[in-house]
């Protein structure tokens, strides 16, 4: 028995040994057989090595893969700590190492003597295994190349081994960083030195142009910064955003790095793309020591960004009191304005930085400073709802009644936003409860619009008026009714607000509530005695509006309060007509049940049945027939309900009507005209827009103007009685009307048109940029102060020139409003002084005196000289070469050349020449007296082609338009008022309102570039919004592109137009070649109108090409060829 057990034990030992030998030898089949026969997969030999160890050591990747698949422990360790990964790394089996790592093997397990797989691979010099192990280091968030990992670990041995076979020390990661960037990030001096010694680029630019010096500066690694600088790193290297290492160090608050960089000559005035300086960055990070260090190195304390933000603005925004105190102690300007006009005090009030606000006020910040939109600090605090800020500002003298450009007071703003505490505080401090905005809105209007009952109550308690109306005649109750603010409406009515107050268009609050489907408001108004029979200017009752909207409940409620059910508007439309138009059968049923007449007629003879047929409303037709509607009734032009439905192709309606209509009554429809009148529709716009500055002309274009509105608005058309007379005069060239420049009424640029206004020997011209008859004034030549341009002088010395000549000086004012419009707060300019005759050199210098421009902030005044003839002015900065002397708000300097001279005060000195050139282009734009003419041609009943012209001395009768059957539909009088002059080379923007809509891309605006004495043509197409209405509209010509929001613009010219009738004209003589380009299929389906339409489209293209020719590199010959041959299509 004992012998048998020993034999079995020996057999089992032999099997285990055989299994291990098979794994070591890479015999996968035998190893699997042993495992099938029950051998333990993790069985070890006397040294603690199992099959996975042995297979890994020998590099049998297939055996390794199968053992792991069968459940072998991937991290099994021997008594000495050897793992399969360690053994594979030691023996340089790259594939096995990769497979083990992919299956979760840990490379951090060390042997008894502390060797990891990476360490043994380094010891053995297996560089590929080292790379693989480093790249699979799971400690990093991002998988990096091996050399990057070595740099991160400061592992010089690994780095040296990797560099031994691969000499590229600048291998990049996915983000473009090199190992030197990584070493700089972690401050690993040793590996950084190794990398630099092996040729790593010290200024290698990663993504966004970040260098190792940027990284080291941001991380505050002073020793690394020193090393990189010693190795030649560029101290002024810039990222794509313009950040230098000094910016990075200052933003992160590393004082030692900042000091080191400054000592090495870092550019302290360097700016990012946004204009941020290191001082801005240190301020933003609240790094007091860095701020003090920068200021100690005499950085300008009021240095500004591109948006003119100073460091004090930044400190106020972030609320960094200590930094702000250091800055103001260095005499920073507490009233410096950003590009939008915000001062540090505005920003502190906006961000609720109380301590900073107190600091600024203590150091002289203006409590009444205004932004570009007229906001004072108290406006901003009220808008943000900072009650404590408002309280302190009022205690320090801020006026609660100051207003912005829209005349909004802080009380308006607080009321609109529902800030009850601030409203009460402002009222207690003397704020006027009835102050009105530019559109007539009081704080109570705004509280009603947004439903702030508590605010409205506070205003009423302080005596706010219930009857003050907006410019459109609406009371606060109107506004509450429109927006369905029932609580505010109840409050207003309880305070005896008039429920029947009418706006300028006749709308009462009840009209508005009915239109807007406000059931609760309607009920409340009726409870307070609102009348149901009031009518608007167009004769519309609340019941009309409720019926049109299809609100059965409001219709029922109004009828229960004796609303007149059969009252017609000025066109004769009753509520039943409108219900028929909108197919509101349920409303029609209520109306008929309350006594509505089924067959009321409009002024054109349309009954509700006619209207229902016109719109194809089958259900309404059936309802009206069921209620005994007269199916044989005719309109004034002889149309029956059946003829209307048949003409418009409503088959279901025709089938319904033809069985009940007498056929003899519709025989006349065969001879009817092609154009059929359509029934009246009620498209009256509820025009009670309450957005500040909103207007029917510049607001929502969906709300189009009716023909009556257009007539009431008026336009700039030439009076009809002088219309034809002028046309004859123009054609015969005998008109006494002049379209040339009026030399006494318009400003001009002396450089461009000197010959036109040459001065006398003892006079010079001062050209003012206004457009009245006194815009050019003459002043005495002596050195006395000028009336219009003060303090400009130029003493004349004898012997300036050898030959006799007259010397003149011209001074052109630069209006502040023009500068502000073009450049904002970025710069200010003195008058432009010209010494003439030009391009002359004097033997003796002369002294020029020019007034200093208004201060745009703490900046440097630069002198600029320009010299040109008919070519564009080229300005150059002469500040560095011409000494300037400041005396009594003037600048004096000497010159020995005749030219133009200009003084500028600009924060960003490098931008001054560009800003001056931009402003000068605006100043020299020559105004012209011109007129606008519009031609039109109807392509079909709903689409028309328009051609707009802006003419100076051109003929009104355009030959091309006559050939193409266009009709003149509007002509303006000569535009010569200040707001209506047109400027050479400037665009004129065109908007279309009324029942016409331009066919343009979304957001695209029509634009016409004006050039004097040239053909300025703008072709475009319009569609008729509502074919049932008259095809009329209004063209508005503007100097500037229309903004989506903002103040309404003053138009250069307004023209009301009515499209002509459709003319189906075909060519009488057509050449055979005319048909050749068309495909056979097109000729078979032949529809010649389609071919004619296509040529019409081509004509528009050719006319546009002719218009663009002067602006493109096209020769005159090519342009003439197009004008003669553009209409032929071959």
Secondary structure, 3 states (H helix, E strand, C coil): CHHHHHHHHHHHHHHHHHHHHHHHHCCHHHHHHHHHCCCCCCCECCCCCEHHHHHHHHCCHHHHHHHHHCCCCCCCCCCCCCCHHHHHHHCCCHHHHHHHHHCCCCCCCCCCCCCCHHHHHHHHCCHHHHHHHHHCCCCCCCCCCHHHHHHHCCCHHHHHHHHHHCCCCCCCCCCCCCHHHHHHHHCCHHHHHHHHHCCCCCCCCCHHHCCHHHHHHHHCCHHHHHHHHHCCCCCCCCCCCCCCHHHHHHHHCCHHHHHHHHHCCCCCCCCCCCCCCHHHHHHHCCCHHHHHHHHHCCCCCCCCCCCCCCHHHHHHHHCCHHHHHHHHHCCCCCCCCCCCCCCHHHHHHHCCCHHHHHHHHHCCCCCCCCCCCCCCHHHHHHHHCCHHHHHHHHHCCCCCCCECCCCCEHHHHHHHHCCHHHHHHHHHCCCCCCCCCCCCCCHHHHHHHCCCHHHHHHHHHCCCCCCCCCCCCCCHHHHHHHHCCHHHHHHHHHCCCCCCCCCCCCCCHHHHHHHCCCHHHHHHHHHCCCCCCCCCCCCCCHHHHHHHHCCHHHHHHHHHCCCCCCCCCCCCCCHHHHHHHHCCHHHHHHHHHCCCCCCCCCCCCCCHHHHHHHCCCHHHHHHHHHCCCCCCCECCCCCEHHHHHHHHCCHHHHHHHCCCCCHHHHHHHHHCCCCCCCCCCCCCCCCCCCCCCCCCCCCCCCCCCCHHHHHHHCCCECCHHHHHHHHHHHHHCCCCCCCCCCCCCCCCCCCCCHHHHCCCCCEEEEECCCCCCCCEEEEECCCCCCCCCCCCEECCCCCCCCCCCCCEEEEECCCHHHHHHHHCCCEEECCEEEEECCCCEEEEEEEEEEECCCCCCCCEEEEEEECCCCCCCCEEECCCCCCCEEECCEEEEEEEECCEEEEEEECCHHHHHHHHHHHHHHHCCCEECEEEEEEEEEEECCEEEEEEEEECCCCCCCHHHHHCCCEEEEEECCECCHHHCEECCCEEEEEEEECEEECCCCCCCEEEECCCCCCEEEEEEEEECCCCCCCEEEEEEECCCCCCCCCCCCCCEEEEEECCCCCCCCCCCCCCHHHHCCCHHHHHCCCHHHHHHHHHHHHHHHHHHHHHHCCCCCCHHHHHHHHHHCCCCC
